[in-house]
Amino acid sequence: MKSRLPISTSDLKAAVKELEISNHQQQWVIKSLKLVLKEVWKQKHRQNLVPYPDFQARWYVKEIIVGGVWQYQKRQRRRKAITFPSRGSGAPKRQYAEYLMLRLGELYVRATGNSPTRGGTSGNYSKFEKFASPFFIALNIDDFRNRVRKYIKDRKSGRN
């Protein structure tokens, strides 16, 4: 079965050319990016799923029905399923977006030797943002500029 990336190969090569590095380093960065993108793609699709609680088969499912109760209403009754796990309140956390930003920053530093920077507020992108933005667009991860700002702030404070 052929594996598909969320971004085309030509777009991937164009993003790597923004780094202005040698051909050998470009090939290494492309191979590394393919691995990172496949991992982020898996994490994104498994975000709302849980592993089936069986030691032999670890399928990912949305929920497991463990029983049910009758819910009595004014003129009717309905069977309400009890599921495991129940989703917590609040918006789901997007840990795959943080993982992608960390890995892109790491690849950028290893390939260029420079630390990632932010572009100006007027809309001009820095080299790092030009390199990283196609991957966030391909994976439909929003709020790219704020993620870059937060990543650089955390990097300077020593959290990463």
C-alpha positions, 0 to 999 in steps of 0.5 A: 500500500502506497503511503500518501503525504498531506503535502505534494512532493513538489511543495515539500521540495519548494519549502526545503529550497527556502532554507538555501542549503546544499543538495545533500542536506536538502535530501536529509531534510526531505526524508526527515520531513516525510517521517515527521509529517506521517507521524503528525498525520497519524496523531491528528487522525487518532486525536479523538480516538482511543485504543480498544482495551484488548491486549491482542488487538489495539484498534483505534475506536471512537468509543466503546459502548459498555451498557445503557439506561432507559431515559424517561421523558414526558411522552416517550422513553429512549435507550441512552448508551453508556460509553467509555471513555466519555469525552471531557469538557472543553475544546480538544487539545492539539498536541500534534500541532505542538509536536509539528512545530517542535520538529520543524524547529529542530530540523531548521536548526540542524539544517541551517545552524540558525535559530528560528525567527519571527517575521514582522507584524506587517505580514512579512515572513521570516525564513523559518516561517516561509519554511514551516507554513506550507506544512501547517496549511497542508495539515489544516492547522490554524493560528500559525503565526501565534504558534511560531510566536509561542514556540520562539518564546518557549525556546528562549525561556528554555522550556524546549 
